[in-house]
Amino acid sequence: MPKDLYTVLGVERSASKDDIKRAYRKLSKEHHPDRHKGDKGAEQRFKEVNEAYEVLSDEKKRAMYDRFGSTGGPAGAGGAGGGAGPFGGFNFSGFNPEDLGGFGDIFETFFGAGGRRSKREQRGRDLQVEIEVQFVDVVEGADRSMALERQRVCEKCGGTGAKEGTKQVSCRECGGTGEITRTTQSFFGAFRQASVCEACGGSGKTHEYACHICGGDGRVRSRDTVTAHIPAGIHDGQTLRLRGEGEAGVRGAKVGDLYVTVRVRPDTAFERDGDDVRSSVSISVADALLGIEISIKTVHGSATLKVPAGTQPGQIFRLKGKGMPLLNSSRTGDHYVTVNVDVPTKLSRAEQKLLEEWRKMRE
């Protein structure tokens, strides 16, 4: 019967990381093969202790184990014989976690990219930054520079990581495969987990002598100035991708990208509404009653607005095509103007007399 991992280490299910670590150290020393030469039972117990610690010391793996139970895989999965580990056995010959659709994510969470053997180099890391721009920048478009600290290709060795004149040799850590492979026992059975070899960065090759500038990594820390083009019409919070402006890859591997999130400062005169612009203007009571032509400031310059006689307070008028440019388009939105009527709080005697006469005329 498959053994419970907590029982193997002799700890409670509520045990802390430190409790698990202490139990592991004690048991691994107690059952170490060097202390029990020729004792197959001690060797098996030592293996079980290591397998249990490998799962319970990792938060993600422990959570998966707690969730799916400690008695092994699904019904009928047992019976794989000795050496299957404390989780029981399952024949996964020809099995691909991707065949399970979304359930394959569970395998990747638990085992990384286990079973997907693909030699790959360590691509440079993508970087993310935010940049603040003025409202006018997203109307007209602009170039903006930013300081950035990142790993760049070592100029001394050209990114190879090798001392000049030395030759490439097969990596001793991975045997030239570019991967380090280990077998993991789980409640699903035995899985092979492959990860990029850190010694060669996944290339499978190293050099006899490392570059004295970058230490063989092929990269050096650098503080650079990067210029990003802010396209007209971009919205607040949108992100630009600058290809090849991220960090350099290890020993000549592909360079990562830089993602720039644009933050637009609010403008005191304009309010953006999608691809439209909104603003307001105040006119007198007389102008509202009689009508008037006024000059309106837009993002494209001044425009004339004809306010008809009898305009009501808060009435909105549209200036077609005077709004924001649409991103990656020659079209533009509209500008909407809210007209406020400025009602005076005090009147002169003459004004009061005229209004009284006007009121009598309206009766």
VOBA-1610 file (N, C-alpha, C; in pm, whole numbers, padded with zeros to 5 digits, always signed):
BEGIN
Met+00085-00119+00000Met+00000+00000+00000Met+00089+00125+00000Pro+00056+00226-00081Pro+00135+00348-00084Pro+00142+00413+00054Lys+00257+00467+00085Lys+00278+00526+00216Lys+00243+00674+00218Asp+00190+00718+00329Asp+00160+00860+00348Asp+00291+00935+00371Leu+00311+01043+00299Leu+00438+01115+00306Leu+00464+01173+00444Tyr+00360+01219+00509Tyr+00377+01274+00644Tyr+00421+01163+00740Thr+00366+01043+00719Thr+00405+00930+00803Thr+00550+00892+00778Val+00592+00898+00651Val+00730+00866+00615Val+00827+00954+00693Leu+00794+01085+00704Leu+00882+01178+00775Leu+00851+01185+00924Gly+00739+01121+00966Gly+00704+01121+01106Gly+00658+01255+01159Val+00584+01331+01075Val+00535+01462+01115Val+00384+01469+01095Glu+00321+01566+01161Glu+00178+01587+01144Glu+00152+01660+01013Arg+00027+01653+00966Arg-00009+01724+00843Arg-00001+01876+00860Ser-00008+01920+00984Ser-00001+02064+01011Ser+00143+02110+01034Ala+00239+02022+01012Ala+00380+02054+01039Ala+00427+02173+00958Ser+00512+02255+01019Ser+00568+02372+00952Ser+00685+02328+00863Lys+00735+02423+00782Lys+00849+02394+00696Lys+00970+02352+00779Asp+00990+02421+00890Asp+01104+02391+00976Asp+01092+02251+01037Asp+00969+02214+01077Asp+00946+02080+01131Asp+00981+01972+01029Ile+00938+01996+00905Ile+00963+01901+00797Ile+01113+01891+00768Lys+01180+02006+00767Lys+01323+02007+00740Lys+01401+01932+00850Arg+01364+01955+00976Arg+01432+01888+01087Arg+01412+01736+01080Ala+01287+01696+01049Ala+01258+01552+01040Ala+01337+01489+00926Tyr+01346+01560+00816Tyr+01419+01508+00700Tyr+01567+01490+00731Arg+01628+01592+00792Arg+01770+01583+00825Arg+01800+01465+00918Lys+01713+01451+01015Lys+01732+01342+01113Lys+01722+01206+01046Leu+01616+01187+00964Leu+01593+01055+00903Leu+01691+01025+00791Ser+01729+01126+00714Ser+01823+01102+00605Ser+01960+01063+00660Lys+01997+01120+00775Lys+02123+01082+00839Lys+02113+00941+00896Glu+01997+00912+00955Glu+01976+00781+01019Glu+01978+00666+00918His+01918+00691+00798His+01904+00583+00699His+02001+00598+00582His+02101+00682+00595His+02193+00704+00483His+02263+00572+00447Pro+02271+00538+00316Pro+02332+00412+00272Pro+02475+00392+00320Asp+02548+00504+00338Asp+02687+00491+00384Asp+02696+00432+00524Arg+02590+00447+00601Arg+02588+00393+00738Arg+02532+00250+00742His+02474+00207+00629His+02414+00073+00625His+02453+00004+00495Lys+02580-00012+00471Lys+02628-00071+00346Lys+02571-00212+00327Gly+02511-00229+00208Gly+02454-00359+00175Gly+02315-00382+00228Asp+02259-00288+00304Asp+02125-00302+00361Asp+02023-00241+00264Lys+01957-00328+00187Lys+01860-00280+00088Lys+01741-00210+00154Gly+01703-00255+00274Gly+01591-00193+00343Gly+01622-00049+00381Ala+01743-00024+00431Ala+01783+00112+00466Ala+01789+00200+00342Glu+01837+00141+00233Glu+01845+00216+00107Glu+01705+00259+00060Gln+01607+00168+00073Gln+01470+00199+00032Gln+01410+00306+00122Arg+01436+00297+00254Arg+01384+00398+00346Arg+01446+00534+00319Phe+01574+00535+00289Phe+01642+00660+00255Phe+01579+00724+00130Lys+01545+00640+00033Lys+01483+00688-00090Lys+01345+00747-00062Glu+01268+00678+00022Glu+01134+00725+00056Glu+01139+00858+00131Val+01236+00871+00222Val+01251+00996+00298Val+01280+01112+00203Asn+01369+01090+00107Asn+01403+01195+00011Asn+01286+01232-00078Glu+01211+01130-00121Glu+01094+01156-00206Glu+00988+01234-00129Ala+00969+01197-00004Ala+00869+01267+00078Ala+00910+01412+00100Tyr+01038+01433+00129Tyr+01085+01570+00153Tyr+01076+01655+00027Glu+01103+01594-00088Glu+01098+01668-00214Glu+00959+01727-00237Val+00856+01654-00199Val+00719+01702-00217Val+00678+01798-00106Leu+00699+01759+00018Leu+00649+01836+00132Leu+00726+01965+00157Ser+00846+01976+00103Ser+00924+02099+00121Ser+00890+02204+00017Asp+00816+02164-00085Asp+00774+02256-00192Asp+00627+02291-00171Glu+00597+02420-00157Glu+00460+02462-00124Glu+00359+02416-00228Lys+00393+02431-00356Lys+00298+02393-00462Lys+00276+02242-00463Lys+00385+02167-00453Lys+00372+02022-00457Lys+00299+01970-00334Arg+00327+02032-00220Arg+00259+01990-00098Arg+00110+02016-00106Ala+00074+02134-00161Ala-00068+02168-00176Ala-00138+02069-00268Met-00072+02031-00377Met-00130+01933-00469Met-00147+01797-00400Tyr-00046+01758-00323Tyr-00052+01630-00252Tyr-00165+01630-00150Asp-00176+01740-00075Asp-00284+01750+00025Asp-00421+01746-00041Arg-00429+01807-00157Arg-00559+01816-00225Arg-00604+01683-00282Phe-00509+01607-00343Phe-00547+01485-00411Phe-00530+01360-00326Gly-00487+01379-00201Gly-00479+01265-00110Gly-00345+01195-00111Ser-00332+01102-00015Ser-00203+01036+00003Ser-00207+00889-00034Thr-00314+00842-00097Thr-00325+00698-00126Thr-00297+00666-00272Gly-00231+00756-00341Gly-00192+00725-00478Gly-00287+00780-00580Gly-00277+00726-00703Gly-00354+00777-00816Gly-00494+00724-00818Pro-00562+00736-00932Pro-00699+00691-00945Pro-00712+00540-00935Ala-00838+00494-00919Ala-00865+00352-00904Ala-00806+00275-01020Gly-00742+00163-00985Gly-00683+00080-01090Gly-00545+00123-01128Ala-00492+00231-01066Ala-00362+00280-01106Ala-00250+00209-01033Gly-00283+00134-00928Gly-00180+00069-00847Gly-00121-00052-00917Gly-00031-00116-00840Gly+00025-00242-00890Gly+00141-00227-00983Ala+00216-00114-00974Ala+00329-00098-01063Ala+00452-00169-01011Gly+00441-00224-00890Gly+00553-00299-00836Gly+00647-00212-00759Gly+00756-00273-00709Gly+00853-00200-00628Gly+00919-00091-00707Gly+00967+00011-00635Gly+01037+00122-00697Gly+00947+00228-00751Ala+00816+00213-00736Ala+00724+00313-00790Ala+00713+00432-00699Gly+00773+00427-00579Gly+00769+00542-00487Gly+00649+00534-00397Pro+00639+00623-00301Pro+00534+00618-00200Pro+00396+00652-00252Phe+00387+00692-00377Phe+00256+00732-00430Phe+00185+00620-00504Gly+00245+00505-00518Gly+00184+00401-00599Gly+00231+00417-00742Gly+00184+00329-00833Gly+00235+00334-00969Gly+00128+00361-01071Phe+00176+00399-01191Phe+00086+00418-01304Phe+00171+00410-01429Asn+00126+00337-01527Asn+00204+00326-01649Asn+00173+00443-01741Phe+00268+00535-01751Phe+00247+00655-01832Phe+00318+00647-01965Ser+00343+00528-02012Ser+00410+00513-02140Ser+00326+00576-02252Gly+00387+00667-02325Gly+00315+00732-02435Gly+00217+00837-02390Phe+00219+00869-02262Phe+00120+00965-02208Phe+00170+01108-02224Asn+00082+01195-02265Asn+00115+01337-02279Asn+00016+01419-02198Pro+00061+01496-02096Pro-00030+01575-02014Pro-00116+01670-02094Glu-00067+01714-02215Glu-00146+01808-02295Glu-00275+01745-02346Asp-00277+01608-02352Asp-00398+01541-02398Asp-00514+01564-02303Leu-00485+01610-02181Leu-00590+01632-02082Leu-00648+01772-02089Gly-00609+01849-02192Gly-00661+01985-02204Gly-00611+02072-02090Gly-00704+02146-02026Gly-00668+02235-01916Gly-00607+02164-01799Phe-00634+02031-01785Phe-00580+01957-01671Phe-00429+01944-01679Gly-00375+01966-01801Gly-00231+01962-01817Gly-00161+02068-01736Asp-00231+02177-01703Asp-00171+02282-01621Asp-00133+02230-01485Ile-00209+02134-01434Ile-00178+02077-01303Ile-00043+02009-01308Phe-00016+01936-01418Phe+00113+01869-01432Phe+00225+01971-01439Glu+00203+02080-01511Glu+00309+02180-01525Glu+00333+02251-01394Thr+00227+02274-01317Thr+00243+02336-01185Thr+00324+02247-01095Phe+00294+02116-01104Phe+00357+02021-01011Phe+00500+01988-01053Phe+00521+01970-01184Phe+00649+01920-01230Phe+00726+02016-01319Gly+00681+02140-01333Gly+00746+02230-01427Gly+00706+02186-01565Ala+00803+02169-01654Ala+00773+02127-01791Ala+00812+01981-01809Gly+00790+01899-01707Gly+00832+01760-01708Gly+00779+01684-01827Gly+00866+01603-01887Gly+00823+01519-01998Gly+00833+01589-02130Arg+00845+01723-02134Arg+00853+01793-02261Arg+01001+01820-02290Arg+01068+01724-02345Arg+01211+01735-02366Arg+01236+01818-02490Ser+01283+01936-02472Ser+01315+02023-02585Ser+01436+02106-02548Lys+01544+02085-02621Lys+01667+02160-02594Lys+01643+02306-02626Arg+01663+02393-02530Arg+01637+02533-02553Arg+01737+02618-02476Glu+01767+02733-02530Glu+01859+02824-02465Glu+01781+02917-02373Gln+01854+02979-02280Gln+01791+03069-02186Gln+01772+03206-02249Arg+01653+03228-02304Arg+01621+03357-02365Arg+01628+03466-02259Gly+01667+03585-02301Gly+01677+03696-02208Gly+01543+03731-02146Arg+01548+03784-02027Arg+01426+03816-01953Arg+01356+03937-02014Asp+01223+03932-02022Asp+01143+04048-02061Asp+01139+04147-01946Leu+01139+04275-01978Leu+01133+04379-01877Leu+01004+04459-01891Gln+00956+04514-01781Gln+00834+04594-01780Gln+00860+04726-01709Val+00820+04836-01774Val+00835+04969-01714Val+00709+05050-01742Glu+00691+05158-01668Glu+00583+05252-01692Glu+00643+05387-01728Ile+00576+05459-01817Ile+00622+05592-01855Ile+00503+05687-01854Glu+00522+05805-01798Glu+00414+05904-01791Glu+00433+06007-01902Val+00326+06036-01974Val+00332+06132-02085Val+00224+06237-02070Gln+00241+06346-02142Gln+00142+06454-02141Gln+00026+06419-02234Phe-00086+06487-02211Phe-00205+06465-02294Phe-00173+06494-02441Val-00095+06601-02463Val-00063+06640-02601Val+00018+06532-02672Asp+00096+06452-02596Asp+00177+06346-02657Asp+00091+06240-02723Val-00025+06211-02665Val-00110+06107-02723Val-00202+06164-02831Val-00199+06297-02845Val-00273+06360-02954Val-00187+06363-03080Glu-00062+06402-03064Glu+00026+06421-03178Glu+00123+06305-03198Gly+00144+06224-03094Gly+00249+06123-03100Gly+00381+06187-03060Ala+00469+06111-02996Ala+00595+06167-02948Ala+00694+06055-02919Asp+00822+06091-02916Asp+00927+05999-02873Asp+00969+06036-02732Arg+00975+05939-02644Arg+01011+05964-02505Arg+01123+05866-02463Ser+01223+05920-02395Ser+01337+05840-02352Ser+01325+05803-02205Met+01386+05691-02168Met+01383+05646-02029Met+01515+05575-01997Ala+01560+05589-01873Ala+01680+05521-01828Ala+01644+05380-01782Leu+01729+05284-01818Leu+01696+05144-01791Leu+01822+05069-01752Glu+01815+04994-01644Glu+01927+04908-01603Glu+01894+04766-01642Arg+01985+04702-01715Arg+01955+04569-01767Arg+02083+04494-01802Gln+02069+04367-01831Gln+02181+04285-01877Gln+02193+04301-02028Arg+02311+04341-02074Arg+02335+04355-02218Arg+02450+04263-02260Val+02463+04244-02391Val+02566+04156-02444Val+02705+04210-02409Cys+02790+04123-02358Cys+02927+04161-02325Cys+03003+04194-02454Glu+03055+04315-02463Glu+03124+04359-02584Glu+03259+04289-02600Lys+03320+04249-02490Lys+03451+04185-02496Lys+03446+04052-02569Cys+03347+03969-02535Cys+03339+03836-02596Cys+03226+03823-02698Gly+03150+03933-02717Gly+03040+03929-02813Gly+02923+03843-02769Gly+02917+03816-02638Gly+02805+03738-02586Gly+02831+03589-02578Thr+02949+03543-02623Thr+02977+03399-02620Thr+03013+03352-02479Gly+03066+03442-02398Gly+03109+03406-02263Gly+03247+03344-02259Ala+03314+03337-02375Ala+03443+03269-02383Ala+03559+03367-02395Lys+03671+03326-02341Lys+03794+03402-02360Lys+03836+03389-02505Glu+03887+03497-02562Glu+03926+03498-02702Glu+04028+03388-02732Gly+04000+03314-02839Gly+04092+03210-02881Gly+04064+03072-02825Thr+03969+03062-02733Thr+03937+02931-02677Thr+03829+02862-02759Lys+03822+02732-02749Lys+03724+02656-02828Lys+03609+02607-02741Gln+03501+02571-02809Gln+03385+02519-02738Gln+03404+02371-02706Val+03352+02332-02591Val+03355+02191-02552Val+03216+02152-02502Ser+03190+02025-02499Ser+03061+01977-02450Ser+03049+02004-02301Cys+02930+02050-02259Cys+02907+02084-02119Cys+02917+01959-02032Arg+02999+01967-01927Arg+03017+01852-01840Arg+02897+01828-01749Glu+02822+01934-01721Glu+02708+01919-01629Glu+02594+01840-01692Cys+02563+01869-01818Cys+02447+01805-01883Cys+02486+01705-01990Gly+02617+01691-02013Gly+02661+01598-02115Gly+02633+01644-02257Gly+02610+01775-02274Gly+02586+01830-02407Gly+02441+01834-02449Thr+02350+01791-02361Thr+02207+01790-02397Thr+02142+01927-02378Gly+02201+02011-02293Gly+02141+02142-02263Gly+02035+02135-02155Glu+02012+02014-02102Glu+01909+01995-02000Glu+01959+01909-01885Ile+01904+01937-01770Ile+01927+01851-01654Ile+01797+01777-01628Thr+01801+01646-01629Thr+01680+01564-01615Thr+01681+01490-01483Arg+01568+01490-01416Arg+01555+01413-01293Arg+01418+01345-01292Thr+01410+01236-01219Thr+01285+01161-01209Thr+01215+01198-01080Thr+01086+01232-01091Thr+01006+01270-00975Thr+00895+01170-00953Gln+00881+01122-00831Gln+00771+01033-00797Gln+00654+01117-00748Ser+00535+01089-00798Ser+00417+01166-00759Ser+00300+01072-00740Phe+00186+01131-00706Phe+00067+01046-00691Phe+00019+00995-00825Phe+00073+01048-00938Phe+00040+00999-01072Phe+00140+00893-01118Gly+00250+00878-01045Gly+00352+00783-01087Gly+00485+00855-01103Ala+00572+00797-01186Ala+00705+00854-01207Ala+00704+00947-01327Phe+00759+01068-01310Phe+00769+01164-01417Phe+00914+01208-01432Arg+00955+01232-01553Arg+01087+01285-01579Arg+01074+01435-01601Gln+01149+01511-01526Gln+01142+01657-01533Gln+01273+01711-01590Ala+01263+01784-01700Ala+01381+01842-01763Ala+01381+01992-01744Ser+01494+02046-01706Ser+01510+02190-01690Ser+01636+02235-01761Val+01640+02363-01796Val+01756+02416-01867Val+01881+02406-01780Cys+01987+02357-01838Cys+02114+02347-01766Cys+02169+02487-01741Glu+02190+02519-01615Glu+02240+02652-01581Glu+02386+02670-01620Ala+02459+02563-01624Ala+02603+02572-01655Ala+02627+02619-01798Cys+02544+02572-01892Cys+02565+02610-02034Cys+02451+02695-02088Gly+02351+02724-02006Gly+02239+02806-02050Gly+02151+02738-02152Gly+02160+02604-02160Gly+02074+02530-02253Gly+02139+02503-02388Ser+02259+02557-02411Ser+02324+02538-02542Ser+02392+02403-02555Gly+02426+02341-02440Gly+02496+02213-02443Gly+02646+02229-02461Lys+02691+02354-02475Lys+02833+02382-02498Lys+02886+02481-02395Thr+03009+02465-02355Thr+03079+02562-02272Thr+03216+02585-02335His+03290+02678-02279His+03422+02707-02332His+03531+02667-02233Glu+03647+02644-02288Glu+03759+02602-02203Glu+03791+02708-02098Tyr+03789+02836-02142Tyr+03821+02946-02051Tyr+03717+03056-02067Ala+03670+03105-01954Ala+03563+03207-01955Ala+03619+03347-01979Cys+03534+03433-02035Cys+03568+03574-02055Cys+03589+03639-01918His+03698+03715-01904His+03728+03774-01774His+03641+03895-01742Ile+03567+03945-01840Ile+03478+04060-01817Ile+03343+04015-01763Cys+03281+03917-01830Cys+03146+03874-01791Cys+03147+03745-01709Gly+03264+03684-01693Gly+03273+03561-01614Gly+03214+03440-01682Gly+03197+03447-01815Gly+03143+03332-01889Gly+02994+03339-01915Asp+02927+03440-01860Asp+02782+03452-01876Asp+02744+03510-02012Gly+02835+03588-02071Gly+02806+03651-02200Gly+02730+03780-02186Arg+02707+03825-02061Arg+02629+03946-02037Arg+02696+04031-01929Val+02673+04160-01937Val+02720+04253-01834Val+02607+04348-01797Arg+02610+04394-01673Arg+02508+04488-01627Arg+02534+04624-01689Ser+02430+04687-01740Ser+02447+04814-01809Ser+02331+04908-01781Arg+02361+05038-01776Arg+02256+05139-01762Arg+02244+05213-01895Asp+02130+05197-01959Asp+02111+05250-02095Asp+01993+05346-02102Thr+01991+05421-02210Thr+01877+05507-02241Thr+01802+05447-02358Val+01676+05421-02338Val+01592+05360-02442Val+01483+05460-02482Thr+01461+05472-02611Thr+01360+05565-02662Thr+01238+05486-02711Ala+01121+05526-02665Ala+00996+05462-02706Ala+00912+05563-02785His+00856+05518-02895His+00766+05606-02972His+00624+05591-02917Ile+00567+05702-02874Ile+00430+05703-02824Ile+00338+05736-02941Pro+00262+05639-02991Pro+00178+05664-03108Pro+00057+05750-03074Ala+00018+05833-03167Ala-00101+05916-03148Ala-00223+05826-03130Gly-00308+05861-03032Gly-00430+05786-03010Gly-00420+05677-02906Ile-00301+05652-02853Ile-00287+05546-02752Ile-00363+05585-02627His-00418+05486-02556His-00498+05512-02437His-00416+05493-02311Asp-00459+05555-02205Asp-00395+05538-02075Asp-00402+05391-02033Gly-00286+05336-01993Gly-00282+05197-01949Gly-00247+05097-02057Gln-00243+05141-02183Gln-00203+05048-02289Gln-00053+05025-02284Thr-00010+04910-02337Thr+00129+04870-02328Thr+00191+04855-02467Leu+00311+04911-02482Leu+00387+04899-02605Leu+00492+04789-02589Arg+00520+04719-02695Arg+00623+04614-02692Arg+00741+04657-02778Leu+00857+04670-02716Leu+00979+04704-02788Leu+01063+04576-02799Arg+01062+04517-02917Arg+01132+04390-02938Arg+01283+04408-02924Gly+01344+04314-02854Gly+01488+04314-02842Gly+01545+04418-02748Glu+01460+04485-02671Glu+01508+04586-02577Glu+01503+04538-02433Gly+01481+04409-02413Gly+01484+04351-02279Gly+01627+04312-02243Glu+01641+04209-02162Glu+01774+04166-02123Glu+01831+04065-02222Ala+01963+04069-02236Ala+02031+03976-02325Ala+02020+03834-02270Gly+02018+03737-02361Gly+02013+03599-02319Gly+02152+03551-02277Val+02155+03439-02207Val+02281+03382-02160Val+02361+03329-02278Arg+02486+03370-02286Arg+02579+03323-02388Arg+02522+03324-02530Gly+02474+03441-02569Gly+02429+03459-02707Gly+02287+03417-02735Ala+02213+03377-02634Ala+02073+03339-02657Ala+01991+03463-02692Lys+01871+03442-02739Lys+01785+03549-02787Lys+01759+03655-02679Val+01754+03781-02722Val+01730+03892-02629Val+01580+03903-02599Gly+01548+03938-02476Gly+01407+03955-02437Gly+01350+04087-02488Asp+01226+04113-02457Asp+01157+04235-02502Asp+01132+04328-02385Leu+01103+04453-02419Leu+01070+04554-02319Leu+00924+04594-02337Tyr+00846+04585-02229Tyr+00705+04624-02233Tyr+00689+04756-02159Val+00637+04856-02231Val+00623+04991-02176Val+00475+05024-02160Thr+00431+05039-02038Thr+00292+05078-02010Thr+00283+05229-02005Val+00192+05285-02083Val+00179+05431-02096Val+00076+05484-01997Arg+00116+05583-01919Arg+00026+05652-01828Arg+00013+05797-01874Val-00111+05841-01898Val-00136+05976-01952Val-00181+06069-01841Arg-00112+06180-01825Arg-00150+06278-01724Arg-00282+06344-01764Pro-00374+06361-01669Pro-00500+06431-01699Pro-00473+06575-01745Asp-00558+06624-01833Asp-00545+06762-01883Asp-00651+06850-01818Thr-00615+06974-01790Thr-00710+07064-01723Thr-00818+07114-01817Ala-00793+07116-01947Ala-00889+07171-02043Ala-00978+07064-02106Phe-00923+06943-02120Phe-00996+06839-02193Phe-01016+06714-02108Glu-01126+06647-02136Glu-01152+06515-02076Glu-01171+06415-02188Arg-01093+06308-02185Arg-01102+06209-02290Arg-01213+06110-02260Asp-01290+06077-02362Asp-01399+05981-02350Asp-01388+05885-02468Gly-01306+05780-02450Gly-01278+05689-02562Gly-01195+05764-02666Asp-01249+05775-02786Asp-01180+05851-02891Asp-01238+05991-02905Asp-01330+06027-02819Asp-01389+06162-02819Asp-01326+06247-02710Val-01348+06378-02722Val-01298+06473-02623Val-01416+06556-02574Arg-01415+06587-02446Arg-01520+06670-02388Arg-01460+06792-02319Ser-01530+06904-02332Ser-01491+07026-02262Ser-01617+07107-02236Ser-01605+07217-02164Ser-01722+07302-02136Ser-01687+07448-02157Val-01791+07529-02177Val-01774+07673-02196Val-01893+07745-02133Ser-01871+07864-02082Ser-01980+07941-02021Ser-02014+08062-02108Ile-02144+08089-02122Ile-02189+08207-02196Ile-02291+08283-02109Ser-02319+08405-02147Ser-02413+08486-02068Ser-02557+08448-02101Val-02648+08496-02017Val-02791+08471-02041Val-02833+08530-02174Ala-02784+08652-02202Ala-02821+08719-02328Ala-02774+08638-02448Asp-02649+08582-02439Asp-02597+08503-02551Asp-02676+08374-02568Ala-02720+08317-02456Ala-02801+08196-02464Ala-02936+08226-02528Leu-02991+08342-02499Leu-03121+08380-02554Leu-03113+08421-02700Leu-03008+08496-02733Leu-03000+08555-02867Leu-02914+08472-02964Gly-02829+08382-02910Gly-02738+08305-02995Gly-02608+08380-03015Ile-02502+08304-03041Ile-02370+08365-03059Ile-02274+08264-03121Glu-02172+08315-03187Glu-02063+08230-03235Glu-01943+08250-03144Ile-01887+08138-03093Ile-01773+08147-03003Ile-01660+08058-03051Ser-01537+08091-03011Ser-01419+08012-03046Ser-01394+07908-02936Ile-01379+07782-02979Ile-01356+07672-02886Ile-01216+07614-02907Lys-01144+07595-02798Lys-01014+07531-02804Lys-01032+07380-02815Thr-00973+07320-02918Thr-00978+07175-02936Thr-00835+07120-02938Val-00822+06987-02942Val-00689+06927-02946Val-00621+06952-03080His-00697+07001-03178His-00642+07030-03310His-00632+07181-03336Gly-00648+07261-03234Gly-00648+07407-03252Gly-00785+07465-03223Ser-00808+07588-03267Ser-00937+07655-03242Ser-01040+07618-03347Ala-01165+07613-03303Ala-01278+07585-03393Ala-01395+07675-03353Thr-01479+07707-03449Thr-01594+07796-03423Thr-01718+07714-03392Leu-01784+07751-03282Leu-01909+07685-03243Leu-02022+07785-03251Lys-02125+07750-03328Lys-02244+07836-03340Lys-02344+07794-03233Val-02364+07883-03136Val-02460+07858-03029Val-02592+07920-03070Pro-02695+07840-03095Pro-02822+07895-03145Pro-02899+07968-03034Ala-02988+08059-03076Ala-03073+08130-02981Ala-03160+08030-02905Gly-03176+08056-02777Gly-03259+07968-02694Gly-03185+07849-02638Thr-03052+07851-02643Thr-02973+07741-02587Thr-02999+07726-02438Gln-03018+07602-02394Gln-03048+07575-02254Gln-02920+07546-02176Pro-02918+07575-02046Pro-02801+07542-01963Pro-02770+07393-01967Gly-02642+07357-01989Gly-02601+07218-01994Gly-02620+07152-02129Gln-02666+07226-02228Gln-02686+07168-02360Gln-02551+07134-02423Ile-02546+07022-02493Ile-02420+06971-02549Ile-02423+06982-02701Phe-02311+07030-02757Phe-02295+07044-02901Phe-02173+06964-02948Arg-02181+06917-03072Arg-02072+06833-03125Arg-01993+06907-03233Leu-01861+06900-03220Leu-01770+06946-03325Leu-01714+06820-03391Lys-01766+06784-03505Lys-01731+06658-03570Lys-01585+06655-03615Gly-01519+06543-03585Gly-01381+06524-03630Gly-01278+06603-03553Lys-01317+06661-03441Lys-01223+06743-03362Lys-01177+06671-03235Gly-01199+06539-03230Gly-01160+06464-03112Gly-01023+06400-03125Met-01002+06289-03055Met-00873+06222-03053Met-00851+06143-03182Pro-00725+06137-03225Pro-00695+06048-03338Pro-00713+05903-03294Leu-00764+05819-03383Leu-00778+05678-03352Leu-00643+05610-03371Leu-00610+05521-03279Leu-00481+05453-03283Leu-00465+05375-03413Asn-00353+05398-03481Asn-00320+05331-03607Asn-00426+05353-03714Ser-00480+05474-03717Ser-00585+05507-03814Ser-00575+05655-03851Ser-00630+05689-03966Ser-00632+05830-04008Ser-00759+05901-03960Arg-00849+05828-03897Arg-00974+05885-03851Arg-00958+05950-03713Thr-01053+06035-03680Thr-01053+06100-03549Thr-01192+06095-03488Gly-01196+06108-03356Gly-01324+06114-03287Gly-01381+06255-03293Asp-01480+06282-03210Asp-01547+06412-03208Asp-01518+06485-03077His-01549+06615-03079His-01533+06698-02960His-01672+06745-02916Tyr-01709+06716-02792Tyr-01839+06753-02740Tyr-01822+06868-02640Val-01900+06974-02663Val-01889+07093-02580Val-02018+07111-02500Thr-02003+07117-02369Thr-02117+07145-02281Thr-02124+07295-02257Val-02239+07355-02288Val-02256+07500-02273Val-02326+07529-02140Asn-02257+07600-02055Asn-02314+07645-01928Asn-02356+07791-01940Val-02470+07825-01881Val-02521+07962-01886Val-02487+08031-01755Asp-02415+08141-01766Asp-02369+08216-01649Asp-02477+08314-01605Val-02548+08280-01499Val-02655+08366-01448Val-02596+08462-01345Pro-02606+08594-01368Pro-02548+08691-01274Pro-02620+08690-01139Thr-02543+08712-01033Thr-02601+08715-00899Thr-02644+08857-00859Lys-02593+08958-00927Lys-02630+09098-00900Lys-02659+09169-01031Leu-02757+09261-01028Leu-02795+09340-01146Leu-02787+09488-01113Ser-02749+09564-01214Ser-02753+09710-01196Ser-02899+09755-01204Arg-02925+09881-01168Arg-03063+09932-01174Arg-03115+09929-01315Ala-03029+09966-01410Ala-03071+09968-01550Ala-03107+09828-01599Glu-03021+09730-01561Glu-03047+09591-01603Glu-03175+09539-01540Gln-03194+09571-01415Gln-03313+09525-01346Gln-03438+09583-01409Lys-03431+09714-01449Lys-03546+09779-01511Lys-03580+09716-01645Leu-03476+09687-01725Leu-03497+09625-01855Leu-03561+09486-01842Leu-03513+09410-01743Leu-03567+09275-01725Leu-03711+09278-01676Glu-03743+09376-01593Glu-03881+09388-01547Glu-03973+09421-01664Glu-03927+09509-01753Glu-04008+09541-01872Glu-04022+09419-01962Trp-03912+09343-01970Trp-03916+09222-02055Trp-04012+09119-01996Arg-04015+09108-01864Arg-04105+09014-01799Arg-04250+09051-01824Lys-04279+09181-01819Lys-04417+09227-01846Lys-04457+09193-01989Met-04359+09204-02080Met-04389+09173-02219Met-04421+09025-02239Arg-04363+08939-02150Arg-04382+08794-02163Arg-04511+08747-02096Glu-04570+08835-02015Glu-04693+08796-01943Glu-04813+08798-02036
//
